[in-house]
Amino acid sequence: MRIVPCVRIALVSDTYTPQVNGVTTVVHRIVSLLRGQGHDVSLVVPRYPNGSASPEPHELRVPSAAFPPYPDIRLALPPFRRVGRFFDASPPDVVHLHTEGPLGLAGRRWALSHRTPLVTSYHTNFPEYSRHYGVGFLEPLVWRWLRWFHGPARVTFTPGEAIRDELISRGLTHTAVWGRGVDPHFFHPGRRDGSWRRWLAGGDDTAVVLHVGRLAHEKNLRVLIEAWRRARAALGQRATFVIAGEGPEARRLQSELPFVRMLGFLPRTDLATLYASADVCVFPSHTETCGLVALEAMASGIAVIAADAGGFRESIGRGTNGLLVPAHEPEAYAAAIAALVNDPAARFALAAAARDRALGRDVVHENTELLDRYAELAGVSERRTSPCAA
């Protein structure tokens, strides 16, 4: 058993459960890790209408309102005083900010005013989003904001090497790669379920083509729609198409792809079963800093087709453990889908290699690294000797 000193960590995020996205997945993973190791965790996150009325211990749920163009995004006025009182009651050794929104601002102010070591994470490629939404002229202002927000941090974590290098080139030289791991024991081929396949496709002779993710404009869903129309025309009843996820584009997808099974939000255990029970997963987004959904699919032992862009390039080798296609060419996605549906041997070979790749991204290694980094920043070995068992 490895002994590490106990630390008090404050985590701040403008998105959290019951929402499901890449940020909440990582934050919840850290919370579970720290509490499982006996560390003290304080959490500042939004309150949701459908959330629990009783927050967890040491959790501050801040009232928030839906952002009208995208109701899943919650906004609040920066709660400086409320967050200050919350942290003053049990001062953390380290403050870790996961988002650059109002709650992140409140956590940032407290940490700097109390000279508490500050860690930030860069999960979302906002400069790329500005171009995707047709306001690319704002990109210089977005970068100025990001440099200001992340500048005082001792370390800024981001899950991809390419985005790390870009942040460094933009002046954030304290950036490091962390947060691109997957749990290959939870997402596992052994979860494949024949009853799910019969429910989705009617039997093993029909390939299940799956997309999982937040259904939003920046996820390049226009390309997914056209690609799946072409693939459906080419394959007919040899494939069934399935989407799991929620977001503002859900109704559009349902309208334009009437042949698709729309499953909406799925609990994490059901999602793991769905991955393992599918045959091909398609991810057209070109704005991913990591693409955890692709790694989850790979760990589940299915073939992945993804955009040749962003973090997908760091997980998927060209034709070795998945297929990368030009991000804005629906015909390339359709051709790749048809090729894998029509060639089970090639599909199985990619799936096996994908599983091997995911095993190399086991979260265990990253978890150890994070705990050590927190302890180093907090300096707790010099100030407290009570150990936590690891």
GUVEXZA-991578 format. One record per residue: residue in three letters; x, z, y of N, C-alpha, C, O in turn. Coordinates in steps of 0.1 Angstrom, whole numbers, plus 2048, in hexadecimal, padded with zeros to 3 digits. Each point is the difference from the previous one (the first is absolute). Example, Ala and Ser with C-alpha at 12.3 -4.5 7.8 and 13.67 -1.06 7.14 Angstrom:
ala88484E7C77F780080C80980080C80A807800ser7F27F280B80980080B7F880880B80580180B
END
This chain:
met8088007F47F880080C80980080C809808801arg7F47EF8098077FF80C7FA80980A7F4801802ile8158078067FB80980A8027FA80E80B7FD803val7EA8028048017FC80E7FA80A8097F68077FCpro80F7FB8107FB80A8097F27FC8057FD7F4802cys7FA8168007F37FE8058007FB80E808806808val7EF7F17FC7FF7FC80E7F18008047F77FF7F8arg8078018157F37FF8067FF7F28078077FE809ile7F17F97F17FF7F38057F37FD8077F58047FAala80A7F68117F47FC8077FF7F17FE8097F9804leu7EC8027F77FD7F27FF7F57FC8097F6807801val80C7EE8077F67FC80A7FD7F17FD8097F8800ser7EA8057FF7FC7F27FE7F27FD8067F7809800asp8087EC8067F37FC8067F77F97F67F57FB803thr80F8067F07F77FB7F58038097F480C8037FDtyr7EA8007FB8028097F57F37FF7F77F77F9803thr80A80D7F27F48007F77F4805807801809809pro7F37F27F47FC7F77F58047F28027FD7F87F7gln8098048148047F280180B7FD7F68078087FCval7F97EB80080A7FC7F68087F48067FA7F5803asn81380C8008087F680480F8047FD80280B7FBgly8077EC80980E8037FD80580D8068088087FAval7F47FB81280480C8077FB80D7F98078097FDthr7EC7F78007FA80C7FA8068027F280180B7FCthr8027EA7FD8068017F380D8088018038097F8val8067F381280D8068017FF80E8058068097FBval7F17FA80F7FE80D8057FB80A7F580580B7FFhis7F17F07FA7FB8097F580A8027F580180B7FBarg8077EB80380B8027F680A80B8058048087F8ile7FF7F881480A80A8067F980E7FF80780A7FDval7EC7F78077F980D8008018057F180380C7FEser7F97EC7F98008057F280E8047FB80180A7F9leu8097EE80B80D8037FC80580E8058058087F9leu7F97FA81580480C8067F980C7FA80680B7FDarg7EC7F48027F980C7FB8038027F180080C7FCgly8027EA7FD8048017F280D8077FE8038077F6gln8067F881480D80780080180D80680A807801gly7EA7FD8057FF80E80680380080E80280B806his8007EA80180380080E7F38028087F57FD7FBasp80D8088127F48018097FE7F38078097FA806val7EA8027FA7FD7F38067F580280A7F58067FDser80D7F68107F57FF80A7FD7F28028087F7801leu7EB8068007FB7F28017F77FF80C7F6807801val80D7EF8077F77FC80C7FB7F27FD8087F7800val7EB8087FF7FA7F37FC7F27FF8067FB80A805pro7FF7EA7FB7F37FE8067F58077F78028017F4arg7F38028127F48047F97F77F47FF7FE7F8809tyr7FC8067EB7F87F47FD7F28047FD7FD80B7FBpro7F97ED8097F28047FE7FD8037F17F88097FDasn80E7F07FA7FE8027F280A8097F98018007F4gly80780781480A8087FA7FB80E7FD7F4803803ser8158057F77FC80D7FC7FE80980D8077FF80Aala7EE8097F67FE80980B80A80B80180280680Aser8057FD7EA80A80B80080E7FA7FE8037FB7F6pro80580681580D7FB7FE8098087F67FC80B7FEglu80E7EF7FD8098077F780880A80880080080Dpro80680A7EC80880A80780B7F98098067F67FChis7FC80F81080B7FB8097FD7F280380A7F8802glu7EA8048007FC7F28037F780180D7F6807800leu80E7F180A7F87FF80C7FA7F28008077F6801arg7EC80A7FE7F87F38017FB7FF80E7F8808805val80D7ED8027FC7FE80E7F47F78018017F57FApro7F580E80E7F57F78028047F2805809800808ser7F17F67F38047F28037F47F88017F58037FAala80C7F180C7F57F78018057F27FB80C7FD800ala7EA7FB7FA8047F37FB8047F780B7FA80080Bphe8107F87F28047F58097F77F47FE8007FA7F5pro7F78028157F57F77FE8047F37F97F97FC7F7pro8127FD80D8047F47F88038027F28007F77F8tyr8048168048058037F37FC80E7FD809809802pro7EB7FA7F97FB80D7FF8088097F780080D801asp8087ED7F68088097F780C80680780580A7FCile7FE7F181080B8068087F980B8097F67FE807arg81080E7F87FA80B80880980380C80D8007FFleu7ED80280D80880380C7FB80E8057F58047FFala8158038077FD80C80780980180C80A7FA801leu7F180E80980980380B80C8097FB7FE8087F7pro80E7F580E80B8087FB7FD80F80180080680Bpro7FF8027EA7FC80E80080C8098028048087F7phe8037F781580D8078027FE80F7FE8088067F9arg7EF80080E7FE80E7FF7FC8057F280680A7FBarg7F17EF7FF7FB8047F380B7FF7F680280A7F8val8067EB80880B7FF7F680A80A8038078067F7gly7FC7FD81680A80A8047FC80E7FB8098077FAarg7EB7FD8077FB80D7FB8028017F180480A7FAphe7F87EA7FF8018007F280E8027FB8038077F6phe8077F281080E8017FC80680D8048088067F9asp7F47FF81380580D8047FD80B7F780880A7FEala7ED7F57FB7FB80B7F780A8017F480180B7FAser8057EA80280A8007F58097F58027FF7F57FApro80B80D80E8097F58058077F97F48078077F8pro7F87EC8078077F97F580F7FE80380580180Basp8027FD7EA80F7FD8018027F280480A7FD806val7ED7FA7F58027F28037F27FA8037F68047F9val8097F38107F37F98038027F17FC8097FA804his7EE8017F38017F27FC7F47F98047F48037FCleu80D7F380D7F67F88057FE7F37F980A7F97FDhis7EA8037FF7FE7F47F87FA7F58077FF7F57FBthr7FB80E8117FA7F680880380280F80480B804glu7FA7EA80380480080E7F48028098007FD80Cgly7F58087EF7F38028077FF80D80780A807802pro7EA7FD8027FE80C80880580D7F9806809807leu7F77F87EC80580C7F980F8007FF80680B802gly8007E97FC80E7FF80080680580D80B806800leu7EF7F680B80580480D80080F802809806805ala7EC8007F67FF80F80180B8077F8806809805gly7FC7F27EF80B8067F880E7FD8068088097FFarg7FA7EC80680C7FC80780380A80B80C805801arg7EA7FD80880380880B80380F7FC80A806805trp7EF7FF7F180380E7FB80E8007FB80880A803ala7FC7ED7F480D8007FA80B80080B80A8077FFleu7F57F080A80B7FF80B80080C80980B804803ser7E980180080080C80980680C7F9805809807his7FA7F87EC80580B7F980D7FE7F98058087F8arg8017EC80B80D7FC7FA8008017F180A8047FAthr7EB7F88007FF8007F18037F27FB7FC7F6806pro80D8097F08047F37FB7F37F77FD7F78047FAleu80B7F080B7F47F67FF8047F57F780B7FA801val7EC8037F68017F47F77F47F88037F5805802thr80D7EE7FE7F57F68018007F67F580A7FE7FAser7EB7FC8047FF7F57F67FA7F48077F7801809tyr80E7F37F47FB7F38057F97F97F48077F97F8his7EC8088087F97FA7F57FA7F28037FF7F87F7thr7FD8068157F87F58048087F780A80580480Aasn7FB7EF7F28077F68087F87FC80D7FA7F5800phe80581480A7F77FD80B8057F38087F77F9805pro8168057FD8037F38077FB7F47F97FB7F6807glu80580A7EC7FB7F47F87F18008027FA7F5801tyr7FF8167FF7F28018027FC7FA80D7F67F9801ser81280980A7FC7FB80D8007F18007F87FA806arg8118007F28017F17FF7F47FC7F87F97F5803his8038127F27F67FC7F77F28008077F77F87FEtyr80881180C7F38028078007F880D7F7802808gly8137F57FA7FF7F780C80580780D7FD7FA80Aval8098117F580580780D80F8027FF80680A803gly8017EB7F880E8017FE80880380D80B805800phe7EE7F880C80780380C80280F803808804808leu7F18047F080280E80180B8067F780380C801glu8037EB7F780A8057F780C80780780480B7FBpro8017F181080B8078077FB80F8048088097FFleu7EC7F88057FB80D8037FE8097F480380C800val7F97EE7F57FF8077F380E8057FC80180C7FCtrp8097EC80580E8057FD80480B8098078097FBarg7F67F681180480B80A7F980D7FB80780B800trp7ED7F47FD7F880C7FB8078067F480280C7FFleu8017EB7F78068057F380D80680380380A7F9arg8067F080F80D8068037FE80E8078088097FCtrp7EF7F880D7FD80D8067FB80A7F680580C800phe7F27F07F87FA80A7F780A8057F580180C7FEhis8067EA7FC8098047F580E8048048078067F9gly7FC7F781480E80380580580E7FD80B8017FCpro7ED80A80780680D7FE8018057F280580B7FEala7F67ED7F88008057F280E8017FB8097F8804arg7F98127F380D8017F98017F47F680B7FB7FEval7EA8017FC8007F57F77F27FA8017F6807801thr80A7EC7FE7F37F87FF8007F97F38087F87FDphe7EE80C7FA7FF7FA7F37F77F38017F6800807thr80E7F67F27F77F47FE8037FB7F280B8017FBpro7EA7FA7FF8027FD7F18077F27FD8017FD7F4gly8037FC8168067F37FC80D7FE80780380580Bglu8067F47EE80E7FD8067FF7F780B80880280Aala7F07F47F67FF7F680B7FB80680C8067FE80Bile7F080B7F57FB80680C80980B80480180280Carg8068047EB80B80A80480A7F880980480580Aasp8017F07F180A7F88077FB7FC80E80780080Aglu7EC7FC7F77FB7FC80D7FF80C8098037FF80Cleu7F980D7EF7FF80B80980E80480580180480Cile8097FB7EC80E8038048047F680B80680480Aser7F77EF7F48037F680A7F980380D8047FB80Aarg7F180C7F67F880380C80480D8067FA80480Agly8108027F180680C8067FC80D7F980580B804leu7F37F57F17FD80C7F880A8017F57FC7FD7F4thr81080780F80B8007F77FF80B7F58088007F7his7EF80980B7FF80B7F67F67FD7F67FB8097F9thr8017EB8047F67FC7F68067FF7F280B7FC7FEala7ED8097F98048007F27F47FB7F77F5802804val80E7F97F07F67FB7F77FB80C7F88088077F9trp7EB7FB8077FA80A7F77F17FD7FF7FA7FB80Agly8008087EB7F17FE7FF7FC7F47F97F47FC801arg8157FE7F77FB7F47F98008027F18017F77F8gly7FE8168047FF8037F27F27FF7FA7F6800808val8098007EB7F37FF7F980180A7F480B8027FBasp7EA8038017FF8097F57FD7F77F37F47FD7FEpro8168007FA7FE7F77F57F98077F47FD7FA7F6his80281380B7F98087F67F18008027F88027F7phe8047FD8167F28008047FB7F17FF7F57FE7FAphe8127F980C7FD7F27FF8077FA7F480D7FF800his7EC7FF7F58067FD7F37F87F67F87F4800801pro8137F77F87F87F67F87F78077F57F67FA7FCgly80D8128007F88077F67F28038057F78047F8arg8067FB8157F38028057F77F47FE7F4801803arg8117F47F87F77F47FE7F48047F78028077F6asp7F37F580F7F38047FA7F77F47FD7FC7F9809gly8018057EA7F87F57FC7F28018057FA7F5803ser8008167FF7F38018068007FC80E7F67FA805trp8148098038017FB80E8017F17FF7F97F9809arg80E8017EE8027F18007F37FA7FD7FC7F6805arg7FC8107F17F37FA7FD7F780180C7F87F7802trp8098148057F780280C8037F680B7F77FB806leu8168027FB8057F780B7FF7F27FC7FB7F7808ala8098057EC8027F27FD7F87FC7F37FE7F47FEgly7FD8157FB7F97FD7F48087FF7F37FA7FF7F5gly81380280C8087FF7F480F7FD8038037FD80Casp8058037EA80E7FE8028047F280380B7FD803asp7EC7F97FA8037F28028007FC80F8057F5803thr7F58138057FF7FD80E80B80980880080C7FEala8087ED80A80A8088077FA80680C7F87FA807val80C8127FC7FC80880C80A7FE80B80B8057FFval7F17F580C8087FE80C7FC80A80A7F4800804leu8158088017FD80C80880780080D80B7FC802his7ED80980880780480D7FC80E8047F48037FFval8168058057FD80E80480680280D80B7FC803gly7ED80B80680680380D7F580280B7F47FF7FDarg81180480F7F880280B7FB7F28058087F7802leu7EB8077FF7FA7F38037FF7FF80F7F6802806ala8167FA8008017FE80F8067F38038077FA7F8his7F78018148047F380480F7FE7FF8057F57FCglu80381680780F7FE7FF8057FF7F280C7FD7FElys7EC8047F88047FF7F28007F17FB8017FD7F4asn7FD7FA8168017F17FC7F47FC7F78037F87F7leu7F280E80A7F57FD7F77FA7F28017FA7FB7F7arg8087FF8157FC7F28018067F77F57FA7F87FAval81380B8048087F87F67FA8047F27FF7F87F7leu7FF8158077FA8047F37F37F97FD7FE7FC7F4ile7F98038167F37FA7FE8027F17FB7FA7FC7F6glu80E7FD8118027F27FD8077FE7F27FD7F77F9ala80D8128058087FF7F37F68037F48017F97F6trp7F781180C7F78037F47F57F67FF7FB7FD7F4arg8017FC8167F67F57FF8067F57F77FA7FB7F7arg81380180D8077F67F88028047F27FE7F87F7ala8078148078038057F27F38007F88007FC7F4arg7F58088127F38007F97FC7F27FC7FB7FE7F4ala8077F98157FC7F27FD8087FA7F47FB7F97F8ala81280B8088097FB7F57FE8077F38027FA7F6leu7FA81380A8008087F47F28027FA7FF8027F4gly7F77FD8147F28027FB7FF80E7F980480A806gln7F77F67EE7FD80D7F980C8067FA7FF80A7F9arg80D7EF80880C8067FA80580C8088098077FBala7F27FC81180480B8087F58068077F67FA804thr80A8137FD7F780880980880680B80B8057FEphe7EF7FC80E80780480C7FA80D8057F4802801val8158088027FC80E80280780580D80C7FE801ile7ED80980880680680B7FD80F8007F48037FFala8168058037FE80F80280580480D80C7FE803gly7EC80880580480480D7F580080A7F57FA7FEglu80D80C80E7F680080B8067FC80D80D800801gly7EB7FC8088057FD80D7F77F78087F57FC7FApro80E8008127F67F98097FE7F17FB7F67FA804glu8138017F37FE7F37FB7F87FF7F37FF7F57FAala7FC8168017FA8007F37F47F78007FE7F97F6arg7F98088147F47F78008047F28007F97F77FAarg81180580E8047F28018057FB7F27FC7F57FCleu80C8137FD8047FC7F37F57FE7F78007F77F8gln7F68138087F57FF7F77F87F38037FA7FA7F7ser8058038167F87F48048077F37FC7FA7F67FBglu8138098078077F47FE8057FE7F28047F57FCleu7FC8167FC8057FF7F27F58077F780280A7FBpro7F27EF8047F58067F98038027F17F98087F9phe8117F28028038017F180980C7FD8038037F5val80180481680A80B7FE7F880D7FD7F6803806arg8108057F17FB80E7FE80680980A80C802800met7EC80380980480A80B7FE80E7FB7F48047FFleu8168037FF7FF80E7FA80180B80B7FC80B7FDgly8077F180F80180A80B80B80A7FD80A7FD7F9phe7F580F80C80980B7FE8008057F27F58027FBleu8168007FF8018067F380980D80080A7FF807pro7F280B7F280980C7FF80D7FB7FA8017F67F9arg80A81280980D7FC7FC8017FE7F18077F67FBthr7F38127FD8017FF7F27F97F37FB8057F97F8asp7EF80480E7F97F37FD8097F48048007F67F9leu80680C8128097F580580B7FD7F68037F47FEala8038167FD80B7FF7F67FB7F97F48077F77FAthr7ED80C8027FA7F97F47FD7F28038027F77F8leu7F98068147FD7F280480D7F88008007F57FBtyr80A81080B80D7F88008047FC7F28027F57FDala7FE8157FA8057FE7F37F77F77F88047F97F6ser7EF80680E7F67F87F98007F28057F97F77FBala80E8068108007F280680B7F87FA8088057F8asp7FA7EF80C80A7F77FB8097FB80B80C7FE7FEval7EF80080E8077FA80B7FC80880D7F4802802cys8158028067FD80680D8057F780B80B7FB7FFval7ED80380C8047F780B80080780D7F6807803phe8157F880480280780D8057F680A80C7FD800pro7EB7FF8098057F680A80580580D8057F8809ser7FB8157F980480680D80F7FD8038088017F7his7FB7FB81580D7FE80480580A80A80B7FE807thr7EE80D7FB80480B80980480D7F980180A807glu8017F67EC80380C7F980E80580380A7F87FFthr7F881580480D8058008068037F280C8017FEcys7EA8017F98058037F27F77F87F68047F87F8gly7EF80B8097F67FA7F67FF8097F48037FC7F5leu7F981180D7FF8097F57F67FB7F58018037F4val7F47F68117F67FB7F68077F77F67FC8007F4ala80D7F88108077F77F78088087F68007FC7F4leu80780E8108078087F77F78087F68048017F5glu7F18038107F68067F77FB7F67F57FF8047F4ala7FF7F08107FC7F67F780B7FD7F67FE7FE7F4met80E80181180C7FD7F780280B7F68037FE7F5ala7FC80F81080180B7F77F58007F58038057F5ser7F27F580E7F58007F78017F47F67F87FF7F7gly8137F980A8037F67F77F87F38017FC7FB7F6ile8018018167FA7F38028087F7809808805808ala7F57EE7F78087F78087FB80080F7F4801802val8157FE8077FD80180F8047F380680B7FA7FEile7EC80180B8027F58097FF80580E7F6806804ala8157F88047FF80680E8077F780A8067F67FCala7F780D8108067F980B80F80180180580B7FEasp8027EA80480E80080280480580E8047F8808ala7F98157F980280680E80180F7FE7FB8067F6gly80B80081480080F8028058077F380A7FB7FAgly7F08118048058087F57FE7FB7F28078047F7phe7F17F28077FE7FA7F380D7FA7FB8038007F4arg8057FA81580D7FA7FB80980A7FA8097FD7F8glu7F581080C80A80A7FB7FB8067F28088077FAser7EC7F68027FC8047F37FF7F57F58028027F4ile7FB7F28117FD7F57F780B7F58018037FB80Agly8038037EA80A7F57FF7F97F37FE7F58007FAarg8117F580B7F97F38007FF7FB7F180A7FB7FBgly7EA8078007FE7FB7F28068087F57FF7FC7F5thr80681080E8068087F67F680C7FC7FE8027F5asn7FD8058157F680A7FE7F37FF8087F9809801gly8057EB8047F47FD8088037F280780A7FA7FFleu7EB8028088017F38077FF80380F7F6806804leu8137F48047FF80080E7FC7F28058067F67FCval7F080980D7FC7F38057FF80180F7FF80B806pro8027E98017FF80080E7F38078057F57FD7FBala80D80C80F7F58098047F47F88057F48057FEhis80D7EF8087F57FA8067FB7F37F97FA7F7806glu80A8087ED7FC7F47F97F78037F48048047F5pro7EE7FC80E7F78047F58017F77F37FE8057F5glu8067EF80D8027F77F480B8057F77FF7FF7F4ala80B80881280B8057F87FB80C7F88048027F4tyr7F48078127FA80B7F97F77FB7F58018057F4ala7F77F180F7F67FB7F68087FA7F47FC8027F4ala80F7F780F8087FA7F580680B7F78017FF7F4ala80480B81380780B7F87F68077F88038047F4ile7F17FF8117F58067F87FD7F87F47FF8057F5ala7FF7EE80D7FC7F77F580B8007F57FD8007F4ala8107FF81180B8007F780080C7F78027FF7F4leu7FC80D81180180C7F87F38027F88028057F4val7F37F78107F48017F88017F77F47FC8037F5asn80A7F180D8017F67F580C8027F78017F97F6asp80881080E80C8027F880180F7FD808807807pro7F17FF7EF80180E7FD80E8057FD80480B804ala8047EC7F680E8057FC80880280D80780A801ala7F87ED80880780280D7FB80C808808807806arg7EB7FB7F97FA80B80680580D7FA80480A808phe7FD7F77EB80480C7FA80F80380380480B801ala8047EA7FF80E80280380280680E809809802leu7F07F280880180580E7FB80F800806808807ala7F07FB7F27FA80D80080A80A7FA80280B805ala8057F17F080A8097FA80B80380A80580B801ala8007EA80580B80280A7FC80880C808807805ala7EB7F77FF7FB80880B80080F7FD803808808arg7F97FB7EC80080E7FB80E80680180280B804asp8087ED7F780E80580080480280F80780A803arg7F57ED80680480280E7FA80C806807808807ala7EC7FB7F67FA80C80580680D7FA80180A807leu8047F67ED80680B7FA80D80480980380C801gly8037EA80580C8038087FC80580E809804807arg7EA7FC7FC7FB80680D7F880D7FE7F8803808asp80C8047ED7F980D7FD80180980C80B802806val7EA8047FE80080980B80880D7FF80480680Aval8007FD7EA80880C7FD80C80080880480B806his8037EA7FB80D7FF8077FE80280F807808807glu7EE7F27FF7FD80180E7FC80E80380380680Basn7F58017EC7FC80D80380C80A801800808809thr8097F77EF80C8088008087FE80E804809806glu7FD7EA7FD8077FD80D7F880680C807805809leu7EC7FA7F77F880580B80281080180280580Bleu7FD8027EA80180E80080E80480680180A808asp8097EF7F380E8038058017FE80F807807807arg7F37EE7FE8017FC80E7F980B80880580480Btyr7EF8007F17F980A80780880D80180180680Bala8057FE7EA80780D80080D7FF809803809807glu8037EB7F980C7FE8097FC80180E807806808leu7EE7F37FC7FC80080E7FB80E80580380480Bala7F78037EC7FB80D80380B80B8017FE80A807gly80D7F37F280B80A7FF7FB80D7FA80580B803val7F17F47F47FB80D7FA8098077F77FF80C7FEser80B7ED7FD80A8077F780880B8088058097FAglu7FC7F58138078098097F780B80580480B803arg7EE7F27FD7F780A8077F78077F67FB80B803arg8037EF7F17F78077F68067FD7F38057F57FDthr7FB8157FA8067FE7F37F67FF7F58047FE7F4ser7EF80480F7F68007F57FF7F27FB7FD7F6807pro8068087EC8007F27FA7F27FC7FB7F78087FEcys8087EB8017F57FA7F98057F97F480B7FA800ala7EE8077F58047FA7F37FD7F18017F57FD804ala8147FA7F87FE7F28008037FB7F27FF7F47FE
END
